Amino acid sequence: MGASSALAAAVPVLWSATSTSSDGATVTANARGFVAGKYAIELDGVMAGWVESTDGGNAVADVVVEKLGAGAATAKKHLSNVKYEDISITCGTGMSKGFYQWIKASMDGKATRKNGAIHTLNVQNQVNSMRNFYNALISEIGFPALDAASKDAAKMTIKFTPEYTRFKAGAGAAPKPSTVWPWLASRFILEIDGLDCTRVNKIEAIVVKQAFVDNPVGAGRDYQKEPAHLEIPNLVVSLPEAAAGSFQSWFDDFVINGNNGDDVEKSGTLSWMTLDGKLVLGVLEFSHLGIFKLAPDPTQSDGIRRVKAEMYCERMAFDFSAASA
């Protein structure tokens, strides 16, 4: 099941100030909840959404210590090239379409540079300051750990590497928050070819990283960043031992018997769902999965014997729906 086919089932929705889910619950814009973080992100001149937290983006110069010469009592020091820290943000749903497309392009190996700014707000919801960034490329995409028993909200962590940043004072009011569907760590559907995943209750966090090459730029003392390759993590899931028969059969054949060619690697999807389970918020697609470990899960605490399956993955692709943007 591909990402596009999974998202085809998602019903496009245009959100107003309030909406009602199938169980009668009203979903409303919560200005206090979104503004409490006091940060917003802008991409290419368009406000891309509220973020829970942000860090980094500072300019840092390397200090060079020269070798002591004959008779010198202290070492001479001076600055070398200026570098800029990665900017990290944590966010949920309700980001702009352009924001999710930026993530998708990076996952597809089509890294796109973005200019933008991190807006810091005061208690009156006015923009207090701005950390402008230029020619930024996504360096890390962190999808949250999932747990069927959890009541926690799910959040993504996105890191991006700017070529340079500049700080400036802000002015004006922040935009009003839009209505979004809650994203919970317990609402997910995992599907893998030929495997029974209906009893999978935990999925470890998935962090995709982008490697870069630094090219120093002459007298400007800045660095030009060039994307190199994606680092794709393993897929690690837990499920009851009694329900792991299909995983055990695959492990025995793939690992023990050595039938592990490309033709028997598997594909799958991980879908994040709305609270009522009827809309897809986003999909992560896996290609060329290969199981390499199946062992008891040492973290079990509810008395149910569980196993943890670890699978390598060659490629992951991301897509999002109208319900998340």
C-alpha positions in Angstrom: 0.0 0.0 0.0 1.7 3.2 -1.2 1.6 6.6 0.4 -0.5 8.1 -2.4 -3.1 5.3 -2.2 -3.3 5.6 1.6 -3.9 9.3 1.4 -6.5 8.9 -1.3 -8.8 7.6 1.5 -8.4 10.9 3.4 -11.4 13.2 3.0 -10.3 16.7 2.0 -11.7 19.1 4.6 -11.7 22.9 4.6 -11.6 23.9 8.3 -13.6 26.7 9.8 -13.4 28.1 13.3 -15.1 24.9 14.7 -15.8 21.4 13.4 -17.4 18.3 14.8 -15.9 14.8 14.8 -18.0 11.7 14.3 -18.4 11.1 18.0 -19.9 14.6 18.5 -16.7 16.2 19.9 -16.1 19.8 18.8 -12.7 20.6 17.4 -11.9 24.4 17.8 -9.0 26.7 17.3 -7.3 27.1 20.6 -5.3 30.3 20.6 -3.9 29.8 24.1 -2.6 26.3 23.3 -0.8 27.4 20.1 0.5 30.7 21.3 1.8 29.3 24.6 5.0 28.1 22.8 5.5 31.8 21.7 7.2 30.8 18.4 6.1 30.7 14.8 8.0 29.9 11.6 7.9 31.7 8.3 9.0 30.1 5.0 9.7 32.2 1.8 7.6 35.1 3.1 4.6 33.0 4.2 3.7 32.1 7.8 4.1 28.3 8.0 2.6 27.6 11.4 3.1 27.6 15.2 5.9 25.5 16.7 6.1 24.1 20.2 9.8 24.9 20.7 12.9 26.1 18.8 16.6 26.1 19.3 19.8 27.0 17.5 20.5 29.3 14.6 23.3 31.2 16.3 26.5 32.4 14.6 29.6 30.9 16.0 33.2 31.7 15.0 36.0 29.2 15.4 38.9 30.4 17.5 42.4 29.6 16.2 45.3 29.3 18.7 48.6 29.9 17.1 51.7 27.9 18.1 53.9 29.6 20.7 57.1 31.1 19.2 60.5 31.3 21.0 60.2 33.5 24.1 56.4 34.0 23.8 54.6 34.0 27.1 51.1 33.7 25.8 49.6 32.2 22.6 48.1 34.5 19.9 44.5 33.8 19.2 42.2 35.0 16.3 38.9 34.1 14.7 38.6 31.8 11.7 35.4 31.1 9.6 32.0 31.9 10.9 29.6 28.9 11.2 25.9 28.8 11.9 24.1 26.3 14.2 21.3 24.1 12.9 17.9 25.4 13.8 15.6 22.8 15.5 11.8 23.1 15.8 9.2 20.8 17.3 5.7 20.9 15.9 2.5 18.9 15.4 -0.3 19.3 12.9 -1.6 22.5 11.5 1.5 23.5 9.6 1.3 25.0 6.1 1.2 22.9 2.9 4.5 24.4 1.9 6.1 23.3 5.2 5.0 19.6 4.6 6.1 19.8 1.0 9.5 20.9 2.1 9.8 17.7 4.3 8.4 15.6 1.4 10.9 16.9 -1.1 13.8 16.2 1.3 12.6 12.7 1.9 12.4 12.2 -1.9 16.0 13.2 -2.3 15.1 16.6 -3.8 16.4 18.9 -1.1 15.1 22.4 -1.5 16.6 25.6 0.0 14.3 27.9 1.9 14.6 31.4 3.3 12.5 32.2 6.4 12.4 33.3 10.0 11.7 32.1 13.5 9.3 34.6 15.2 9.5 35.0 18.9 6.3 36.4 20.5 5.6 38.3 23.7 2.7 37.8 26.0 0.6 40.2 23.9 1.1 38.0 20.9 3.3 40.6 19.2 6.4 39.6 17.3 9.2 40.5 19.7 12.2 39.3 17.6 13.1 37.4 14.4 15.9 35.0 13.6 16.1 35.2 9.9 17.7 32.2 8.1 18.8 31.9 4.4 19.2 29.0 2.0 18.3 26.5 4.6 18.3 22.7 3.9 16.5 20.2 6.1 19.2 18.2 7.9 17.0 15.9 10.1 13.4 14.8 10.2 12.3 13.1 13.4 9.0 11.3 13.4 7.6 10.5 16.9 7.6 7.2 18.8 4.2 5.7 18.8 2.4 3.7 21.5 -1.1 2.4 21.4 -1.5 2.9 25.2 -0.2 6.5 25.1 -2.4 9.6 25.7 0.4 12.0 24.7 0.3 14.3 21.7 2.6 13.3 18.8 5.2 15.9 17.6 7.8 16.0 14.8 11.2 17.5 15.3 12.7 19.1 12.2 16.3 20.4 12.0 17.5 22.5 9.1 20.9 23.9 8.3 21.1 27.5 7.1 24.0 29.0 5.2 23.7 32.0 7.4 21.3 33.7 9.9 20.7 37.3 11.0 18.9 38.6 14.1 16.5 41.5 14.0 13.8 43.1 16.1 10.2 42.2 15.2 7.1 44.2 14.9 3.4 43.6 14.5 0.9 41.0 15.6 1.2 37.2 14.9 -1.4 35.6 12.7 -4.3 33.8 14.3 -4.0 30.0 14.7 -6.0 27.7 12.5 -8.2 24.8 13.4 -6.3 21.5 13.4 -7.0 17.9 14.2 -5.2 16.5 17.3 -2.4 14.2 16.6 -1.9 11.5 19.2 0.9 8.9 19.6 -1.7 6.2 20.0 -3.5 6.7 16.6 -1.6 4.8 13.9 -1.9 2.0 11.4 1.1 -0.1 10.3 0.9 -2.3 7.2 3.8 -4.5 5.9 3.4 -6.9 3.0 2.5 -10.4 4.1 2.7 -9.6 7.9 0.0 -9.3 10.5 0.6 -5.9 12.0 -2.7 -5.4 13.7 -1.3 -6.2 17.1 1.8 -3.9 16.8 1.5 -1.7 19.8 4.8 0.3 19.8 6.9 1.9 17.1 10.2 3.5 18.0 11.0 7.1 16.8 12.2 7.3 13.2 14.9 9.9 12.5 16.0 10.5 8.9 19.2 12.5 8.5 20.6 14.4 5.5 24.4 14.5 5.2 26.0 17.7 3.8 29.2 18.9 2.3 30.6 22.3 3.4 32.0 24.5 0.8 33.7 27.6 2.3 33.0 30.9 0.5 36.0 33.2 0.2 36.2 36.5 2.0 32.6 36.3 3.2 33.7 33.6 5.7 30.3 31.8 5.2 29.8 28.2 4.1 27.7 27.0 1.2 25.9 23.7 2.1 25.4 21.0 -0.5 23.3 17.9 0.2 25.1 14.6 -0.1 23.0 11.6 0.9 20.1 10.5 3.2 20.7 8.3 6.2 17.7 6.0 6.5 17.1 4.5 10.0 15.8 1.0 11.0 12.1 0.4 11.6 11.7 -1.1 15.1 8.3 -2.3 16.3 6.9 -4.3 19.3 4.0 -6.7 19.5 2.7 -9.5 21.7 4.7 -12.7 21.3 1.4 -14.6 20.7 0.7 -12.4 17.7 4.1 -12.5 16.1 3.8 -15.7 14.1 4.1 -13.9 10.7 7.2 -12.0 11.9 8.8 -15.2 13.2 8.2 -17.0 9.9 9.7 -14.2 8.0 12.7 -14.0 10.3 13.3 -17.8 10.1 13.3 -17.7 6.3 15.1 -14.4 5.8 17.8 -14.7 8.5 18.1 -18.4 9.5 17.5 -19.9 6.0 19.3 -17.1 4.2 16.5 -16.3 1.7 17.1 -12.6 1.9 17.4 -11.3 -1.7 15.8 -8.1 -2.9 12.8 -10.1 -4.2 11.8 -11.1 -0.7 12.4 -7.7 1.0 9.1 -6.1 1.9 7.3 -2.8 1.5 4.9 -1.1 3.9 3.3 2.1 5.2 2.8 3.8 8.6 -0.3 6.0 8.7 -1.0 8.6 11.3 -4.7 8.9 12.0 -7.1 11.5 13.5 -8.6 10.8 16.8 -11.7 9.1 15.3 -9.5 7.0 13.0 -11.3 8.1 9.9 -8.9 10.6 8.4 -5.2 10.1 7.5 -2.9 12.9 8.7 0.2 11.6 7.1 1.9 8.5 5.7 5.4 7.2 5.9 6.2 4.7 3.1 8.9 2.0 3.5 10.7 0.3 0.7 13.0 -2.7 0.8 12.5 -3.7 4.4 14.5 -6.6 5.7 14.2 -8.1 9.2 17.5 -8.8 11.0 16.5 -9.2 14.7 13.5 -10.7 16.6 14.0 -10.8 20.3 12.0 -10.4 23.6 11.2 -6.8 24.4 12.8 -6.0 27.7 10.6 -2.9 28.2 7.3 -4.8 28.7 5.5 -3.8 32.0 2.0 -5.1 31.6 2.6 -8.8 32.1 2.2 -9.6 28.4 5.2 -11.3 26.7 6.2 -9.1 23.8 8.9 -9.3 21.1 10.7 -6.5 19.3 11.3 -6.8 15.5 14.0 -4.7 13.9 14.1 -4.2 10.2 16.5 -2.3 7.9 15.0 0.0 5.3 16.6 1.3 2.1 14.1 4.1 1.4 11.4 6.1 3.2 9.0 8.5 1.6 6.6 11.0 3.3 3.3 12.4 2.3 0.6 14.4 4.1 -3.1 15.1 3.7 -5.4 18.1 3.8 -6.3 17.1 7.4 -2.8 17.9 8.6 -2.2 21.2 6.8 
